[in-house]
Amino acid sequence: MGLGRAEAGLRTGLALAYSVHGDLPQAHHQAQRAADLSERSGSVRQRTRLARLLEP
């Protein structure tokens, strides 16, 4: 599952970058994919980062 964790981290970073640049649809897409990967890999750190990113 090491690659799943790495991809989750990459997609979390992409979601953050897209949101900063105002591309919210792409940010949401990347965040959803990262969340799925984080759940499967058990990455608590990425789920925490995503929760902060997705807060209203």
DSSP file (Angstrom, degrees, kcal/mol; ACC not computed):
  #  RESIDUE AA STRUCTURE BP1 BP2  ACC     N-H-->O    O-->H-N    N-H-->O    O-->H-N    TCO  KAPPA ALPHA  PHI   PSI    X-CA   Y-CA   Z-CA
    1    1 A M     >        0   0    0      0, 0.0     4,-2.0     0, 0.0     5,-0.2   0.000 360.0 360.0 360.0   2.9    0.0    0.0    0.0
    2    2 A G  H  >  +     0   0    0      1,-0.2     4,-2.0     2,-0.2     5,-0.1   0.887 360.0  49.5 -57.9 -40.4    3.0    2.3    0.0
    3    3 A L  H  > S+     0   0    0      1,-0.2     4,-2.7     2,-0.2    -1,-0.2   0.858 106.8  55.9 -69.1 -33.8    2.2    3.6   -3.5
    4    4 A G  H  > S+     0   0    0      2,-0.2     4,-2.3     1,-0.2    -1,-0.2   0.907 108.7  47.5 -62.3 -41.7   -1.4    4.3   -2.5
    5    5 A R  H  X S+     0   0    0     -4,-2.0     4,-2.2     2,-0.2    -2,-0.2   0.905 112.0  49.7 -65.7 -41.2   -0.2    6.4    0.4
    6    6 A A  H  X S+     0   0    0     -4,-2.0     4,-2.4     1,-0.2    -2,-0.2   0.924 112.3  47.0 -64.3 -43.8    2.2    8.3   -2.0
    7    7 A E  H  X S+     0   0    0     -4,-2.7     4,-2.9     1,-0.2     5,-0.2   0.885 109.7  54.2 -66.1 -37.3   -0.6    8.9   -4.5
    8    8 A A  H  X S+     0   0    0     -4,-2.3     4,-2.2    -5,-0.2    -1,-0.2   0.918 110.0  47.6 -61.2 -42.4   -2.9   10.1   -1.7
    9    9 A G  H  X S+     0   0    0     -4,-2.2     4,-2.2     2,-0.2    -2,-0.2   0.910 112.3  49.1 -64.3 -42.5   -0.3   12.6   -0.6
   10   10 A L  H  X S+     0   0    0     -4,-2.4     4,-2.3     1,-0.2    -2,-0.2   0.937 113.3  46.0 -62.2 -47.3    0.3   13.8   -4.2
   11   11 A R  H  X S+     0   0    0     -4,-2.9     4,-2.5     2,-0.2    -1,-0.2   0.834 109.6  54.7 -68.6 -31.9   -3.5   14.2   -4.8
   12   12 A T  H  X S+     0   0    0     -4,-2.2     4,-2.1    -5,-0.2    -1,-0.2   0.928 110.2  47.2 -63.9 -44.1   -4.0   16.0   -1.5
   13   13 A G  H  X S+     0   0    0     -4,-2.2     4,-2.5     2,-0.2    -2,-0.2   0.893 111.6  50.4 -62.9 -40.4   -1.3   18.4   -2.5
   14   14 A L  H  X S+     0   0    0     -4,-2.3     4,-3.1     2,-0.2     5,-0.2   0.909 108.0  53.1 -63.6 -42.0   -2.9   18.9   -5.9
   15   15 A A  H  X S+     0   0    0     -4,-2.5     4,-2.2     1,-0.2    -2,-0.2   0.915 110.7  47.4 -60.2 -42.4   -6.3   19.5   -4.3
   16   16 A L  H  X S+     0   0    0     -4,-2.1     4,-2.3     2,-0.2    -2,-0.2   0.932 112.9  48.2 -63.7 -46.1   -4.7   22.2   -2.2
   17   17 A A  H  X S+     0   0    0     -4,-2.5     4,-1.8     1,-0.2    -2,-0.2   0.925 112.0  48.9 -62.8 -44.7   -2.9   23.8   -5.2
   18   18 A Y  H  <>S+     0   0    0     -4,-3.1     5,-2.3     1,-0.2     4,-0.3   0.902 111.1  50.2 -62.0 -40.2   -6.1   23.8   -7.3
   19   19 A S  H ><5S+     0   0    0     -4,-2.2     3,-1.1    -5,-0.2    -1,-0.2   0.897 108.2  52.3 -67.2 -38.3   -8.1   25.3   -4.5
   20   20 A V  H 3<5S+     0   0    0     -4,-2.3    -1,-0.2     1,-0.3    -2,-0.2   0.864 111.1  48.3 -62.8 -35.5   -5.6   28.1   -4.0
   21   21 A H  T 3<5S-     0   0    0     -4,-1.8    -1,-0.3    -5,-0.2    -2,-0.2   0.389 119.8-110.4 -88.9   4.0   -5.7   28.9   -7.7
   22   22 A G  T < 5S+     0   0    0     -3,-1.1     2,-1.5    -4,-0.3    -3,-0.2   0.535  77.0 131.1  85.9   5.9   -9.5   28.9   -7.7
   23   23 A D     >< +     0   0    0     -5,-2.3     4,-2.2     1,-0.2    -1,-0.2  -0.599  25.0 165.8 -91.5  76.3  -10.1   25.7   -9.7
   24   24 A L  H  >  +     0   0    0     -2,-1.5     4,-2.7     1,-0.2     5,-0.2   0.846  67.3  55.5 -67.6 -36.9  -12.6   24.3   -7.3
   25   25 A P  H  > S+     0   0    0      0, 0.0     4,-2.2     0, 0.0    -1,-0.2   0.938 113.3  42.4 -60.5 -43.4  -14.0   21.5   -9.5
   26   26 A Q  H  > S+     0   0    0      2,-0.2     4,-2.6     1,-0.2     5,-0.2   0.879 112.8  53.8 -69.6 -36.7  -10.6   20.1  -10.1
   27   27 A A  H  X S+     0   0    0     -4,-2.2     4,-2.5     2,-0.2    -1,-0.2   0.919 110.2  47.6 -61.2 -43.3   -9.7   20.6   -6.4
   28   28 A H  H  X S+     0   0    0     -4,-2.7     4,-2.6     2,-0.2    -2,-0.2   0.914 110.7  51.3 -64.6 -42.8  -12.8   18.6   -5.4
   29   29 A H  H  X S+     0   0    0     -4,-2.2     4,-2.1    -5,-0.2    -2,-0.2   0.938 113.4  44.1 -59.3 -48.1  -12.0   15.8   -7.9
   30   30 A Q  H  X S+     0   0    0     -4,-2.6     4,-2.6     1,-0.2    -1,-0.2   0.890 112.9  52.0 -65.9 -39.0   -8.5   15.4   -6.5
   31   31 A A  H  X S+     0   0    0     -4,-2.5     4,-2.5    -5,-0.2    -1,-0.2   0.901 109.1  50.2 -64.9 -40.4   -9.7   15.6   -2.9
   32   32 A Q  H  X S+     0   0    0     -4,-2.6     4,-2.3     2,-0.2    -2,-0.2   0.931 112.6  46.2 -63.0 -45.3  -12.2   12.9   -3.6
   33   33 A R  H  X S+     0   0    0     -4,-2.1     4,-2.4     1,-0.2    -2,-0.2   0.914 113.2  49.8 -63.9 -42.4   -9.6   10.6   -5.2
   34   34 A A  H  X S+     0   0    0     -4,-2.6     4,-2.7     1,-0.2    -1,-0.2   0.895 109.5  51.8 -63.0 -40.0   -7.2   11.3   -2.3
   35   35 A A  H  X S+     0   0    0     -4,-2.5     4,-2.2     2,-0.2    -2,-0.2   0.916 109.7  49.3 -63.7 -42.9   -9.9   10.5    0.2
   36   36 A D  H  X S+     0   0    0     -4,-2.3     4,-2.0     1,-0.2    -2,-0.2   0.934 114.0  45.3 -60.6 -46.8  -10.6    7.2   -1.4
   37   37 A L  H  X S+     0   0    0     -4,-2.4     4,-2.5     1,-0.2     6,-0.2   0.885 111.4  53.0 -65.2 -38.7   -6.9    6.3   -1.5
   38   38 A S  H  X>S+     0   0    0     -4,-2.7     4,-1.5     1,-0.2     5,-1.5   0.885 108.5  50.2 -64.7 -39.3   -6.4    7.4    2.1
   39   39 A E  H  <5S+     0   0    0     -4,-2.2    -1,-0.2     2,-0.2    -2,-0.2   0.934 113.8  44.8 -63.5 -45.5   -9.3    5.2    3.3
   40   40 A R  H  <5S+     0   0    0     -4,-2.0    -2,-0.2     1,-0.2    -1,-0.2   0.869 119.3  40.9 -68.3 -36.8   -7.9    2.2    1.4
   41   41 A S  H  <5S-     0   0    0     -4,-2.5    -1,-0.2    -5,-0.2    -2,-0.2   0.624 105.9-123.7 -88.7 -12.7   -4.3    2.7    2.6
   42   42 A G  T  <5 +     0   0    0     -4,-1.5     2,-1.2     1,-0.2    -3,-0.2   0.767  47.8 166.3  78.0  25.0   -5.2    3.7    6.1
   43   43 A S     >< +     0   0    0     -5,-1.5     4,-1.8    -6,-0.2    -1,-0.2  -0.625  13.3 176.5 -81.8  97.3   -3.4    7.0    5.9
   44   44 A V  H  > S+     0   0    0     -2,-1.2     4,-2.4     1,-0.2    -1,-0.2   0.884  78.0  58.1 -66.4 -39.5   -4.6    9.0    8.9
   45   45 A R  H  > S+     0   0    0      1,-0.2     4,-2.3     2,-0.2    -1,-0.2   0.921 108.4  44.5 -59.1 -45.8   -2.2   11.9    8.0
   46   46 A Q  H  > S+     0   0    0      1,-0.2     4,-2.7     2,-0.2    -1,-0.2   0.888 111.3  53.2 -69.2 -37.3   -3.8   12.4    4.6
   47   47 A R  H  X S+     0   0    0     -4,-1.8     4,-2.2     2,-0.2    -1,-0.2   0.891 109.8  49.7 -62.6 -37.4   -7.3   12.1    5.9
   48   48 A T  H  X S+     0   0    0     -4,-2.4     4,-1.9     2,-0.2    -2,-0.2   0.927 111.4  48.0 -66.0 -45.2   -6.5   14.8    8.4
   49   49 A R  H  X S+     0   0    0     -4,-2.3     4,-2.0     1,-0.2    -2,-0.2   0.909 112.9  48.9 -60.6 -42.5   -5.0   17.1    5.7
   50   50 A L  H  X S+     0   0    0     -4,-2.7     4,-2.6     2,-0.2    -1,-0.2   0.885 106.5  55.7 -66.5 -39.0   -8.1   16.5    3.6
   51   51 A A  H  X S+     0   0    0     -4,-2.2     4,-0.5     1,-0.2    -1,-0.2   0.918 109.9  46.3 -60.7 -42.2  -10.5   17.2    6.4
   52   52 A R  H >< S+     0   0    0     -4,-1.9     3,-0.7     1,-0.2    -1,-0.2   0.893 113.5  49.5 -65.9 -38.8   -8.8   20.6    6.9
   53   53 A L  H 3< S+     0   0    0     -4,-2.0    -2,-0.2     1,-0.2    -1,-0.2   0.863 113.4  45.6 -67.2 -36.2   -8.9   21.3    3.2
   54   54 A L  H 3< S+     0   0    0     -4,-2.6    -1,-0.2    -5,-0.1    -2,-0.2   0.416  82.0 122.4 -92.4   2.0  -12.6   20.4    2.9
   55   55 A E    <<        0   0    0     -3,-0.7    -3,-0.0    -4,-0.5    -4,-0.0  -0.368 360.0 360.0 -61.8 141.9  -13.8   22.4    5.9
   56   56 A P              0   0    0      0, 0.0    -1,-0.2     0, 0.0    -4,-0.1   0.501 360.0 360.0 -70.3 360.0  -16.5   24.9    5.0
